[in-house]
Amino acid sequence: MLPRWKLRVSEFVFPPLNFGTRAMAWLLSLYTLICLFFLDNTYREGEAAGGAWDGMRVLGLVLCLLWPLLVAHVIISAYRDRQTADRRP
C-alpha cells in the first residue's frame, strides 16, 4: 500500500468536457494564434526599423494582444443590439 501522500493519476476524476468548454478552448486557441501572429509581425517590423525600445513600440506590442478583444466586443454588442431591436414593437 502506498503512503497517503503519494497519489496516482487514476485517483483523480475529471468531468467530461461539454460543448461549451470545448468551444471556449478552440476560441481561446484561435485568439492566441491571432495574437501571436500579429505580435511577431509587429516585433519584426520594430527590429527592421532600428530595434529601439521606445514607448510607441511597447504600445504597439501591447495593442497586438488587445485588439482581437475589441473586435469580439464590437461583434457581441452588434449582435445584442440586433436581438433587442427585433423584440421592440
C-alpha positions, 0 to 999 in steps of 0.5 A: 500500500502506498503512503497517503501522500503519494497519489496516482493519476487514476485517483483523480476524476475529471468531468467530461468536457461539454460543448461549451468548454470545448468551444471556449478552448478552440476560441481561446486557441484561435485568439492566441494564434491571432495574437501571436501572429500579429505580435511577431509581425509587429516585433519584426517590423520594430527590429527592421526599423532600428530595434529601439525600445521606445514607448510607441513600440511597447504600445504597439506590442501591447495593442497586438494582444488587445485588439482581437478583444475589441473586435469580439466586443464590437461583434457581441454588442452588434449582435445584442443590439440586433436581438433587442431591436427585433423584440421592440414593437 
